[in-house]
Amino acid sequence: MTIEGSPRGRVALVVENDPSDGPGRLAGWLTGGGLELAVVRPHAGDPLPADLDGYAALVVLGGEQDAFADADGQRAAPWFAQLDGLLRKAVRHKVPTLAICLGAQLLAQAHGGTVERSAAGPEIGVRLVARRDVADNDPVFAAVPFAPDVLHWHHDEIVELPVTATLLAASTHYPVQAFRIGAVAWGLQFHIECDLPMFAQWAIEGVGTLGDLGIDPIELLESVEAALDDVAEVWQPFAERFAAIALGRVPRGDGGLRSLPLLGPA
């Protein structure tokens, strides 16, 4: 794969919102696609940059926080307002963006969508999502199978997408599973970055929630372990296609790459 000529270099800014949800397997998939990762951890005091100058892409990870404000109008994390600004700048300046779980909720909310506690309750474990027909025209989703395996652990959901968003994947009880805003900003309600130790830690910390839902932790982890290869089979190439776009190339149906003219200056 040729990567010279990338409009913004090759460094992706990765925002880790919670120590329990790092880049995991996604890190290797993105670096395997040619990107270098600059991980900032605002939960540990790292400052967010004021803008995205010099970054080829933005990746926003998940976390246990709520995206929406509480009854007193307080945000769950002090850096969320600045992160909202970065997400808006990313869409405005066509900086390729991948936002996962909480990150996807923040992406939607920053552009006028609505996030709430899910009326259907927590969604946890291995699930299938259904790719919509409109995804056939999307550069990263076109090659995703109709009903791929994904991993879930979330209590909140996007109940209303921004008017500028395109819904790319859905499921019965949680309709917004994947979407795109603008040309190159994607949100995933599910997790593709998890390895087994990461998910096991969530299970340990969330054992009370699992008990309330009648989910056996051992059976849950066994199902996650069994699904990891299938998840990688779909979502590693997905991540590599995202990396290609960040590096100024766009995947074709034949697996090759062509120049991506829509990326403007940051």
Helices and strands as residue ranges (DSSP letters): E 11-15, H 24-32, E 36-40, G 42-44, E 57-60, H 80-92, E 97-100, H 102-110, E 114-117, E 123-128, E 130-131, G 133-137, E 149-154, E 156-160, E 165-170, E 178-181, E 185-188, H 196-205, H 207-213, H 217-246, E 249-251, E 257-259
